[in-house]
Amino acid sequence: MDVEPQLKEFWYPVEFSAKLTEGMMVPFDMFGEPWVLFRDEHGQAACIADSCAHRACPISSGTVEAGRAVCPYHGWKYAADGACTDMPSTVFCRNVGVRSLP
């Protein structure tokens, strides 16, 4: 199916808010791109790219800890804005992260 590029600028429902519980990750594809939903440390829904900045592992295969999505490969943690907040497998590098949606 060919999709007009302008359609990417609209909101699309992908999950009911009541079903997105604390500690849960919901992976989905939109326009051929992988994303994952989870609840942040304030209980707000968050959506980030489902591909770790380190080794491109699906973040959705991991867990949610204290409102951060944790990659199962090396444990990198991502906040709701996509920023990597912890890199336990290496020296912390600033300004590393994945894309996020509002």
N, C-alpha and C positions, 0 to 999 in steps of 0.2 A: 504494500500500500504506500503510495506516495503521499507525503504530508507536507502541506504548505509550511514554510519556515515560520511564518507569523503565528501559527497555532501554538508554537512553543512558548509564547508570551502570555498564555492564559492559565488559569488555575484549573486543575483536574483533581477530583476526589480519588483517593487511592485506598483509604481505610477509614473506618468509623473511629472517631476519637475515643469513644468509650471502650473499644476493643484494644487500643494501644495502651497496655498496662505497663507499670513501672518494671524495668528489667527486661522488657521484651524488645526484640528487633524484628522489623517487618521489611524484608527485601522486596523490591519490585523493579521492573524495567519501564522506562518511559522514553519514548522516541529512540529506542535502541541504546539507552544509557542505563547502567545499574545504579540504583539508589537504595538507601536504607532509612527507615523511620525508627525513632526511639524517643524516650522521654528524658529530658535533661535533668540536672540537679534541682530545678525548680518545678519539675513536673510538666513542663511545656513540651509539646511535640517538636521534634527536631528532624531534619532531613539532610543527610550528607551523601556524597558519592560513595558507592559501595566498593571501593577499591583503595586499599592501604597505600599511602604515599611511599612506603618503604619497599615492598615487594609485590604490590598490586593484588594481594590476597583479599578475598571478599571479607570485608569487615563484619558483615552480617553473620558469618560463621562463628563469630566470637561471642562476647558477653557485654552486658552493660554494668558498669561499676560506678557508683556515685554520680550517675547522670552522664557518664562518658562511655562512648562506644569503644570497646577494646578489641583490637585485631587479634585473632587467635594465633598468628604466626610468631610474632615477637613481643606482643603485648603493648604495642603503641596505642595510646588513648587519644580519642578525638572528642572535642567539645561540640556543642550544637552549631557553632559557626564554622566547623570544619578544621579549626586549629588543632594541631597535635600538641597535647599538653604533657605527655610523658613518653619517653623513649627508653625503657629499661634495658634494652639490648645494646645501647650505644651512648656516647656522649650526646647530651641534648643539643640539638641544632635549632636555632630560632627560625621563625617564619616558614615552617613546614606545615602543610595541611592538605586537606582535600576540599573540593567544592561543596558548597552548602546552598540550600534553598531557604527563603524566608518562611 
